Amino acid sequence: MRGNISVTADQGNTELQQTTDGSNTVGITMVPTQDISQYTSDLQSRGFVIDSIHNFRDLRGGQSGTGDEQTLIVWRSPPGMQISTVLLQLADFSRQLPYS
């Protein structure tokens, strides 16, 4: 897959401006839209903060059981969460994803 990602400051997101101290980890995760509530709930229970959610049509034609829409979840770790913990939590989270 090829493309570009542009990162811009969201001046309206005061929560992010107040809590960002340079030590947070930020990332994106692609999940099937049909199960978005399950995935966002799981990420939040692991301590991640959901900053935004962006739905898009699956250009790959979909995989079995994933539907024709996908969602990018933009998340960040809470201040103080070690990168090793972030990686362990994401590895465990990704095991449930239906992508091969």
TIRO-2110 file (N, C-alpha, C; in Angstrom, 1 decimal):
// TIRO-2110
0.8, -1.2, 0.0, N, 1, A
0.0, 0.0, 0.0, CA, 1, A
0.9, 1.2, 0.0, C, 1, A
0.5, 2.2, -0.8, N, 2, A
1.3, 3.5, -0.8, CA, 2, A
0.4, 4.6, -0.5, C, 2, A
1.0, 5.7, 0.0, N, 3, A
0.3, 6.9, 0.3, CA, 3, A
1.1, 7.8, 1.1, C, 3, A
0.5, 8.9, 1.5, N, 4, A
1.1, 9.9, 2.3, CA, 4, A
0.2, 10.2, 3.5, C, 4, A
0.9, 10.5, 4.6, N, 5, A
0.2, 10.9, 5.8, CA, 5, A
0.7, 12.3, 6.2, C, 5, A
-0.3, 13.2, 6.4, N, 6, A
0.1, 14.6, 6.8, CA, 6, A
-0.3, 14.8, 8.3, C, 6, A
0.6, 15.2, 9.1, N, 7, A
0.3, 15.5, 10.5, CA, 7, A
0.2, 17.0, 10.6, C, 7, A
-1.0, 17.4, 11.1, N, 8, A
-1.2, 18.9, 11.4, CA, 8, A
-1.6, 19.1, 12.8, C, 8, A
-1.4, 20.2, 13.4, N, 9, A
-1.8, 20.5, 14.7, CA, 9, A
-3.3, 20.7, 14.7, C, 9, A
-4.0, 20.1, 15.7, N, 10, A
-5.4, 20.3, 15.9, CA, 10, A
-5.6, 21.4, 17.0, C, 10, A
-5.8, 22.6, 16.6, N, 11, A
-5.9, 23.7, 17.6, CA, 11, A
-7.1, 23.6, 18.5, C, 11, A
-8.1, 22.8, 18.0, N, 12, A
-9.3, 22.7, 18.8, CA, 12, A
-9.2, 21.6, 19.8, C, 12, A
-8.2, 20.8, 19.8, N, 13, A
-8.1, 19.6, 20.7, CA, 13, A
-7.3, 20.1, 22.0, C, 13, A
-8.0, 20.7, 22.9, N, 14, A
-7.3, 21.3, 24.1, CA, 14, A
-6.8, 20.1, 25.0, C, 14, A
-7.5, 19.0, 25.0, N, 15, A
-7.1, 17.9, 25.9, CA, 15, A
-5.7, 17.4, 25.4, C, 15, A
-5.5, 17.3, 24.1, N, 16, A
-4.2, 16.8, 23.6, CA, 16, A
-3.1, 17.9, 23.9, C, 16, A
-3.4, 19.2, 23.8, N, 17, A
-2.4, 20.2, 24.0, CA, 17, A
-2.0, 20.2, 25.5, C, 17, A
-3.0, 19.9, 26.4, N, 18, A
-2.7, 20.0, 27.8, CA, 18, A
-1.9, 18.8, 28.3, C, 18, A
-2.1, 17.6, 27.6, N, 19, A
-1.5, 16.4, 28.2, CA, 19, A
-0.2, 16.0, 27.4, C, 19, A
0.1, 16.6, 26.3, N, 20, A
1.2, 16.2, 25.5, CA, 20, A
2.5, 16.8, 26.2, C, 20, A
3.4, 15.9, 26.6, N, 21, A
4.6, 16.4, 27.3, CA, 21, A
5.8, 15.8, 26.6, C, 21, A
5.7, 15.3, 25.4, N, 22, A
6.8, 14.8, 24.6, CA, 22, A
7.1, 13.4, 24.9, C, 22, A
6.5, 12.8, 25.9, N, 23, A
6.9, 11.4, 26.2, CA, 23, A
5.8, 10.4, 25.8, C, 23, A
4.7, 10.9, 25.2, N, 24, A
3.7, 10.0, 24.8, CA, 24, A
4.1, 9.3, 23.5, C, 24, A
3.5, 8.1, 23.3, N, 25, A
3.7, 7.4, 22.0, CA, 25, A
2.4, 7.6, 21.2, C, 25, A
2.5, 7.9, 20.0, N, 26, A
1.3, 8.1, 19.1, CA, 26, A
1.4, 7.1, 18.0, C, 26, A
0.2, 6.6, 17.6, N, 27, A
0.2, 5.7, 16.5, CA, 27, A
-1.2, 5.5, 15.8, C, 27, A
-1.2, 4.7, 14.8, N, 28, A
-2.5, 4.4, 14.1, CA, 28, A
-2.6, 2.9, 14.0, C, 28, A
-3.8, 2.5, 14.0, N, 29, A
-4.1, 1.1, 13.9, CA, 29, A
-5.3, 0.9, 12.9, C, 29, A
-5.3, 0.0, 12.0, N, 30, A
-6.4, -0.2, 11.0, CA, 30, A
-7.1, -1.4, 11.6, C, 30, A
-8.5, -1.2, 11.6, N, 31, A
-9.4, -2.3, 12.1, CA, 31, A
-10.6, -2.3, 11.2, C, 31, A
-11.3, -3.5, 11.2, N, 32, A
-12.6, -3.5, 10.4, CA, 32, A
-13.6, -2.6, 11.1, C, 32, A
-14.3, -1.8, 10.3, N, 33, A
-15.3, -0.8, 10.8, CA, 33, A
-16.4, -1.5, 11.5, C, 33, A
-16.8, -2.7, 11.0, N, 34, A
-17.9, -3.4, 11.6, CA, 34, A
-17.8, -3.7, 13.1, C, 34, A
-16.5, -3.8, 13.6, N, 35, A
-16.3, -4.1, 15.0, CA, 35, A
-15.6, -3.0, 15.7, C, 35, A
-15.8, -1.8, 15.3, N, 36, A
-15.1, -0.6, 15.8, CA, 36, A
-15.3, -0.4, 17.3, C, 36, A
-16.5, -0.6, 17.8, N, 37, A
-16.7, -0.4, 19.3, CA, 37, A
-15.9, -1.4, 20.1, C, 37, A
-15.8, -2.7, 19.6, N, 38, A
-15.0, -3.7, 20.3, CA, 38, A
-13.5, -3.3, 20.4, C, 38, A
-13.0, -2.8, 19.2, N, 39, A
-11.6, -2.5, 19.2, CA, 39, A
-11.3, -1.2, 20.0, C, 39, A
-12.1, -0.2, 19.9, N, 40, A
-11.8, 1.0, 20.7, CA, 40, A
-11.9, 0.8, 22.2, C, 40, A
-12.9, 0.0, 22.5, N, 41, A
-13.1, -0.4, 24.0, CA, 41, A
-11.8, -1.1, 24.5, C, 41, A
-11.3, -2.1, 23.7, N, 42, A
-10.2, -2.9, 24.0, CA, 42, A
-8.9, -2.0, 24.2, C, 42, A
-8.7, -1.1, 23.2, N, 43, A
-7.6, -0.2, 23.3, CA, 43, A
-7.7, 0.7, 24.6, C, 43, A
-8.8, 1.2, 24.8, N, 44, A
-9.0, 2.1, 26.0, CA, 44, A
-8.8, 1.3, 27.3, C, 44, A
-9.2, 0.0, 27.3, N, 45, A
-9.0, -0.8, 28.6, CA, 45, A
-7.5, -1.1, 28.8, C, 45, A
-6.8, -1.0, 27.7, N, 46, A
-5.3, -1.2, 27.8, CA, 46, A
-4.6, 0.1, 28.2, C, 46, A
-5.3, 1.2, 28.4, N, 47, A
-4.7, 2.5, 28.8, CA, 47, A
-4.5, 3.5, 27.7, C, 47, A
-4.8, 3.1, 26.4, N, 48, A
-4.6, 4.0, 25.3, CA, 48, A
-5.8, 5.0, 25.2, C, 48, A
-5.4, 6.2, 24.8, N, 49, A
-6.4, 7.3, 24.5, CA, 49, A
-6.7, 7.3, 23.0, C, 49, A
-8.0, 7.3, 22.7, N, 50, A
-8.4, 7.4, 21.3, CA, 50, A
-8.5, 8.9, 20.9, C, 50, A
-7.7, 9.4, 20.0, N, 51, A
-7.7, 10.8, 19.6, CA, 51, A
-8.7, 11.0, 18.4, C, 51, A
-8.8, 10.1, 17.5, N, 52, A
-9.7, 10.2, 16.4, CA, 52, A
-9.9, 8.9, 15.7, C, 52, A
-11.0, 8.8, 14.9, N, 53, A
-11.4, 7.6, 14.2, CA, 53, A
-11.7, 8.1, 12.7, C, 53, A
-11.2, 7.4, 11.7, N, 54, A
-11.4, 7.8, 10.3, CA, 54, A
-11.8, 6.5, 9.5, C, 54, A
-13.0, 6.5, 9.0, N, 55, A
-13.5, 5.4, 8.2, CA, 55, A
-13.1, 5.6, 6.8, C, 55, A
-12.9, 4.5, 6.0, N, 56, A
-12.6, 4.6, 4.6, CA, 56, A
-13.0, 3.2, 3.9, C, 56, A
-13.3, 3.3, 2.7, N, 57, A
-13.6, 2.1, 1.9, CA, 57, A
-12.3, 1.3, 1.7, C, 57, A
-12.5, 0.0, 1.9, N, 58, A
-11.3, -0.9, 1.8, CA, 58, A
-11.0, -1.0, 0.3, C, 58, A
-9.8, -0.5, -0.1, N, 59, A
-9.4, -0.5, -1.5, CA, 59, A
-8.9, -1.9, -1.9, C, 59, A
-8.6, -2.7, -0.9, N, 60, A
-8.1, -4.1, -1.2, CA, 60, A
-9.2, -5.0, -1.6, C, 60, A
-10.5, -4.6, -1.5, N, 61, A
-11.6, -5.5, -1.9, CA, 61, A
-12.1, -6.2, -0.7, C, 61, A
-11.6, -5.9, 0.5, N, 62, A
-12.0, -6.6, 1.7, CA, 62, A
-11.5, -8.0, 1.8, C, 62, A
-11.3, -8.4, 3.1, N, 63, A
-10.9, -9.8, 3.3, CA, 63, A
-12.1, -10.5, 4.0, C, 63, A
-12.1, -11.8, 4.0, N, 64, A
-13.2, -12.5, 4.5, CA, 64, A
-13.5, -12.1, 6.0, C, 64, A
-14.7, -11.7, 6.2, N, 65, A
-15.1, -11.4, 7.6, CA, 65, A
-14.8, -9.9, 8.0, C, 65, A
-14.2, -9.1, 7.1, N, 66, A
-13.9, -7.8, 7.6, CA, 66, A
-14.8, -6.7, 7.0, C, 66, A
-15.7, -7.0, 6.1, N, 67, A
-16.5, -6.0, 5.5, CA, 67, A
-15.8, -5.1, 4.5, C, 67, A
-16.6, -4.1, 3.9, N, 68, A
-16.0, -3.3, 2.9, CA, 68, A
-15.5, -2.0, 3.4, C, 68, A
-15.6, -1.7, 4.7, N, 69, A
-15.0, -0.5, 5.2, CA, 69, A
-14.0, -0.8, 6.3, C, 69, A
-13.0, 0.0, 6.4, N, 70, A
-12.0, -0.1, 7.4, CA, 70, A
-11.9, 1.2, 8.2, C, 70, A
-11.3, 1.1, 9.4, N, 71, A
-11.2, 2.3, 10.2, CA, 71, A
-9.8, 2.5, 10.7, C, 71, A
-9.2, 3.7, 10.6, N, 72, A
-8.0, 4.0, 11.2, CA, 72, A
-8.3, 4.7, 12.5, C, 72, A
-7.7, 4.1, 13.6, N, 73, A
-7.8, 4.6, 14.9, CA, 73, A
-6.5, 5.3, 15.2, C, 73, A
-6.6, 6.6, 15.5, N, 74, A
-5.4, 7.4, 15.9, CA, 74, A
-5.4, 7.3, 17.5, C, 74, A
-4.4, 6.8, 18.0, N, 75, A
-4.3, 6.6, 19.5, CA, 75, A
-3.0, 7.2, 20.0, C, 75, A
-3.0, 7.3, 21.3, N, 76, A
-1.7, 7.7, 22.0, CA, 76, A
-1.7, 7.0, 23.4, C, 76, A
-0.5, 6.9, 23.9, N, 77, A
-0.3, 6.3, 25.2, CA, 77, A
-0.5, 7.4, 26.2, C, 77, A
-0.8, 7.0, 27.4, N, 78, A
-0.9, 8.0, 28.5, CA, 78, A
0.6, 8.4, 28.9, C, 78, A
0.7, 9.6, 29.4, N, 79, A
2.1, 10.0, 29.9, CA, 79, A
2.6, 9.0, 30.9, C, 79, A
3.9, 8.7, 30.7, N, 80, A
4.5, 7.8, 31.6, CA, 80, A
4.5, 6.3, 31.2, C, 80, A
3.7, 5.9, 30.2, N, 81, A
3.6, 4.5, 29.8, CA, 81, A
4.9, 4.2, 29.0, C, 81, A
5.7, 3.3, 29.5, N, 82, A
6.9, 2.9, 28.9, CA, 82, A
6.7, 2.3, 27.5, C, 82, A
7.7, 2.5, 26.6, N, 83, A
7.5, 2.0, 25.2, CA, 83, A
7.4, 0.5, 25.2, C, 83, A
8.1, -0.2, 26.1, N, 84, A
8.0, -1.6, 26.2, CA, 84, A
6.6, -2.1, 26.5, C, 84, A
5.9, -1.3, 27.4, N, 85, A
4.5, -1.6, 27.7, CA, 85, A
3.6, -1.4, 26.5, C, 85, A
3.9, -0.3, 25.8, N, 86, A
3.1, 0.1, 24.6, CA, 86, A
3.2, -1.1, 23.6, C, 86, A
4.4, -1.5, 23.3, N, 87, A
4.7, -2.6, 22.4, CA, 87, A
4.0, -3.9, 22.8, C, 87, A
4.1, -4.2, 24.0, N, 88, A
3.5, -5.5, 24.5, CA, 88, A
2.0, -5.4, 24.4, C, 88, A
1.4, -4.3, 24.7, N, 89, A
-0.1, -4.1, 24.6, CA, 89, A
-0.5, -4.2, 23.2, C, 89, A
0.2, -3.5, 22.3, N, 90, A
-0.2, -3.5, 20.9, CA, 90, A
0.0, -4.9, 20.2, C, 90, A
1.0, -5.6, 20.6, N, 91, A
1.2, -7.0, 20.1, CA, 91, A
0.1, -7.9, 20.5, C, 91, A
-0.3, -7.8, 21.8, N, 92, A
-1.4, -8.6, 22.3, CA, 92, A
-2.7, -8.2, 21.6, C, 92, A
-3.0, -6.9, 21.4, N, 93, A
-4.2, -6.3, 20.8, CA, 93, A
-4.2, -6.8, 19.3, C, 93, A
-3.1, -6.8, 18.6, N, 94, A
-3.1, -7.1, 17.2, CA, 94, A
-3.4, -8.6, 16.9, C, 94, A
-3.2, -9.5, 17.9, N, 95, A
-3.5, -10.9, 17.7, CA, 95, A
-5.0, -11.2, 17.4, C, 95, A
-5.9, -10.3, 17.8, N, 96, A
-7.3, -10.5, 17.6, CA, 96, A
-7.8, -10.0, 16.2, C, 96, A
-6.9, -9.2, 15.5, N, 97, A
-7.3, -8.7, 14.2, CA, 97, A
-7.3, -9.8, 13.1, C, 97, A
-8.3, -9.7, 12.2, N, 98, A
-8.5, -10.7, 11.2, CA, 98, A
-7.6, -10.7, 10.0, C, 98, A
-6.6, -9.8, 10.0, N, 99, A
-5.7, -9.6, 8.9, CA, 99, A
-4.7, -10.7, 8.8, C, 99, A
-4.4, -11.2, 7.6, N, 100, A
-3.3, -12.2, 7.5, CA, 100, A
-2.1, -11.6, 7.0, C, 100, A
END
